[in-house]
Amino acid sequence: MSVSALELLLYAGAIFILFLTPGPVWVALIARAMSSGFHSAWPLAMGVVIGDAIWPLVAIFGVSYLVSLYADFMIILRWIGAVMFLGMGAMLLWRPDKKLAHDSRLTAPGMWAGFVAGVLVILSNPKAILFYMGVLPGFFDFRTITAVDIVLICLISMAVPFLGNVILALMIDRVRVLLASGAAIRRMNISAGIALICVGVVIALS
């Protein structure tokens, strides 16, 4: 084991911040929790775990190789991420009254449908792609990393978002009647849209 407990703790904090940033996983989780309650949302959280295990491995084994081939890879990845955040935020602001439950791909009934939706959402989530491919290499030295380190990194990457998603689903399940009103949907979409645009701007300027 080459990484310290402090490095892992800092990484866990960064993962938590990633979770707090609105994105496609939040949209999918809120849609399912509002449409059918907690029992429909937790399978999605389980599906998200799969992607949260895959992306760190892709970063660890792929970033160093890609950077060695193409020096500007990280810069391009950062700008792609910024544009995607800005686009998602603009779409929410453009149609703030649209209810999440209108997307049947996210709210299809059944545990398996929820699990598959979670896998697809996290694997196509630009926020996760940007974080793991662009930020993870800054936390750990991939030249000295060991198998134990990789296991611990993957466990943290899975556990922190999973706990956050389950707690979020429980909270939404308790207040989904209130959140179902048009005014609440509008406020939530506007807030999420502004947050996404702010994240995109920060990424572009950093």
C-alpha positions as CSV (number, residue, x, y, z in Angstrom):
1,M,0.0,0.0,0.0
2,S,1.6,3.3,-1.2
3,V,-1.2,5.8,-0.5
4,S,-1.7,7.2,3.0
5,A,-4.9,7.4,5.1
6,L,-5.0,11.1,4.7
7,E,-4.8,10.8,0.9
8,L,-7.8,8.4,0.9
9,L,-9.7,10.7,3.3
10,L,-9.1,13.7,1.0
11,Y,-10.2,11.6,-2.0
12,A,-13.4,10.6,-0.2
13,G,-14.1,14.2,0.4
14,A,-13.7,15.0,-3.2
15,I,-16.0,12.1,-4.1
16,F,-18.6,13.6,-1.7
17,I,-18.3,17.0,-3.4
18,L,-18.8,15.2,-6.8
19,F,-21.9,13.7,-5.4
20,L,-23.2,17.1,-4.2
21,T,-22.9,18.5,-7.7
22,P,-26.2,18.2,-9.6
23,G,-25.9,15.9,-12.7
24,P,-27.6,13.1,-14.6
25,V,-27.5,10.7,-11.7
26,W,-29.5,13.2,-9.6
27,V,-32.0,13.7,-12.3
28,A,-32.5,10.0,-12.7
29,L,-32.7,9.3,-9.0
30,I,-35.1,12.2,-8.3
31,A,-37.3,11.1,-11.3
32,R,-37.6,7.5,-10.0
33,A,-38.1,8.5,-6.3
34,M,-40.8,11.0,-7.2
35,S,-42.6,8.7,-9.6
36,S,-42.6,5.5,-7.5
37,G,-40.9,6.2,-4.2
38,F,-37.8,4.8,-2.5
39,H,-38.4,1.2,-3.6
40,S,-38.0,2.3,-7.2
41,A,-35.0,4.5,-6.6
42,W,-32.6,2.3,-4.6
43,P,-32.0,-0.2,-7.5
44,L,-30.8,2.8,-9.6
45,A,-28.3,3.6,-6.8
46,M,-27.1,0.0,-7.1
47,G,-26.6,0.4,-10.8
48,V,-24.6,3.6,-10.3
49,V,-22.2,1.6,-8.1
50,I,-21.1,-0.4,-11.2
51,G,-20.0,2.7,-13.0
52,D,-18.4,4.1,-9.9
53,A,-16.2,1.0,-9.9
54,I,-15.4,1.1,-13.6
55,W,-14.4,4.8,-14.0
56,P,-11.5,4.7,-11.4
57,L,-10.1,1.7,-13.2
58,V,-10.3,3.4,-16.6
59,A,-8.6,6.4,-15.1
60,I,-5.8,4.4,-13.4
61,F,-5.0,2.2,-16.4
62,G,-5.9,4.6,-19.2
63,V,-5.0,8.2,-18.4
64,S,-1.3,7.8,-18.1
65,Y,-1.2,5.9,-21.5
66,L,-3.4,8.5,-23.2
67,V,-1.4,11.4,-21.9
68,S,1.8,9.8,-23.1
69,L,0.4,9.6,-26.6
70,Y,-1.3,12.9,-26.7
71,A,-0.1,15.7,-24.5
72,D,-3.2,17.9,-24.9
73,F,-5.7,15.1,-24.0
74,M,-6.5,16.5,-20.5
75,I,-7.1,20.0,-21.9
76,I,-9.6,18.7,-24.5
77,L,-11.3,16.6,-21.9
78,R,-11.7,19.6,-19.6
79,W,-13.3,21.7,-22.3
80,I,-15.7,18.8,-23.3
81,G,-16.8,18.5,-19.7
82,A,-17.3,22.3,-19.4
83,V,-19.5,22.4,-22.6
84,M,-21.6,19.4,-21.4
85,F,-22.2,21.1,-18.0
86,L,-23.2,24.3,-19.7
87,G,-25.5,22.5,-22.1
88,M,-27.3,20.5,-19.4
89,G,-27.7,23.7,-17.4
90,A,-29.1,25.6,-20.3
91,M,-31.6,22.9,-21.1
92,L,-32.9,22.9,-17.6
93,L,-33.3,26.7,-17.7
94,W,-34.9,26.6,-21.1
95,R,-37.7,24.2,-19.9
96,P,-37.9,24.7,-16.1
97,D,-41.5,23.5,-15.9
98,K,-40.8,20.1,-17.4
99,K,-41.5,17.3,-14.9
100,L,-38.8,14.7,-14.5
101,A,-41.4,11.9,-14.5
102,H,-42.1,12.6,-18.2
103,D,-38.9,10.7,-19.2
104,S,-40.2,7.1,-19.3
105,R,-36.7,5.8,-19.7
106,L,-35.9,6.9,-16.2
107,T,-39.1,5.9,-14.5
108,A,-39.9,2.5,-16.1
109,P,-41.2,0.3,-13.3
110,G,-39.3,-2.6,-11.9
111,M,-36.0,-3.2,-10.0
112,W,-34.1,-4.4,-13.1
113,A,-35.2,-1.3,-15.1
114,G,-34.0,0.9,-12.2
115,F,-30.7,-1.0,-12.0
116,V,-30.1,-0.7,-15.8
117,A,-31.0,3.0,-15.8
118,G,-28.4,3.5,-13.0
119,V,-25.6,1.7,-15.0
120,L,-26.4,3.7,-18.2
121,V,-26.6,7.0,-16.4
122,I,-23.3,6.7,-14.6
123,L,-21.4,5.3,-17.6
124,S,-22.6,8.2,-19.8
125,N,-22.3,10.8,-17.0
126,P,-19.9,13.6,-18.2
127,K,-19.4,14.7,-14.6
128,A,-18.0,11.3,-13.6
129,I,-15.9,11.0,-16.7
130,L,-14.4,14.4,-16.2
131,F,-13.7,13.8,-12.5
132,Y,-12.1,10.4,-12.7
133,M,-10.2,11.0,-15.9
134,G,-9.1,14.5,-15.1
135,V,-8.9,14.8,-11.3
136,L,-8.1,11.3,-10.0
137,P,-4.5,11.4,-11.3
138,G,-3.9,14.4,-9.1
139,F,-4.7,12.5,-5.9
140,F,-2.5,9.5,-6.4
141,D,0.8,8.7,-8.1
142,F,-0.1,6.0,-10.7
143,R,3.5,5.0,-11.1
144,T,3.7,3.6,-7.5
145,I,0.1,2.6,-6.9
146,T,-0.5,-1.0,-5.7
147,A,-3.3,-3.5,-6.1
148,V,-4.4,-2.8,-2.5
149,D,-4.5,0.9,-3.3
150,I,-6.6,0.3,-6.4
151,V,-9.1,-1.8,-4.3
152,L,-9.4,0.9,-1.7
153,I,-9.8,3.7,-4.3
154,C,-12.6,1.7,-6.0
155,L,-14.3,0.9,-2.7
156,I,-14.4,4.6,-1.7
157,S,-15.5,5.5,-5.2
158,M,-18.5,3.2,-4.8
159,A,-19.4,3.6,-1.2
160,V,-19.6,7.4,-0.9
161,P,-21.9,8.1,-3.8
162,F,-24.0,5.0,-3.0
163,L,-24.7,6.2,0.6
164,G,-25.4,9.7,-0.7
165,N,-27.8,8.4,-3.3
166,V,-29.7,6.2,-0.9
167,I,-30.1,9.1,1.6
168,L,-31.2,11.4,-1.2
169,A,-33.8,8.8,-2.4
170,L,-35.1,8.4,1.2
171,M,-35.5,12.2,1.6
172,I,-37.3,12.6,-1.7
173,D,-39.6,9.7,-0.9
174,R,-40.6,11.5,2.3
175,V,-41.4,14.8,0.5
176,R,-42.3,13.7,-3.0
177,V,-45.9,15.0,-2.7
178,L,-44.6,18.5,-2.0
179,L,-42.0,18.2,-4.8
180,A,-44.6,17.1,-7.3
181,S,-46.1,20.6,-7.5
182,G,-45.3,22.7,-10.6
183,A,-43.8,25.5,-8.6
184,A,-41.4,23.1,-6.8
185,I,-40.4,21.5,-10.1
186,R,-39.7,24.9,-11.6
187,R,-37.6,26.1,-8.6
188,M,-35.7,22.8,-8.5
189,N,-34.9,22.9,-12.3
190,I,-33.9,26.5,-12.2
191,S,-31.6,25.9,-9.2
192,A,-30.1,22.8,-10.8
193,G,-29.6,24.6,-14.2
194,I,-27.8,27.5,-12.6
195,A,-25.6,25.2,-10.6
196,L,-24.7,23.2,-13.7
197,I,-23.8,26.3,-15.6
198,C,-21.7,27.6,-12.7
199,V,-19.8,24.3,-12.6
200,G,-19.2,24.5,-16.4
201,V,-17.8,28.0,-16.1
202,V,-15.5,27.0,-13.2
203,I,-14.2,24.1,-15.2
204,A,-13.6,26.2,-18.3
205,L,-11.8,28.9,-16.3
206,S,-9.7,26.6,-14.0
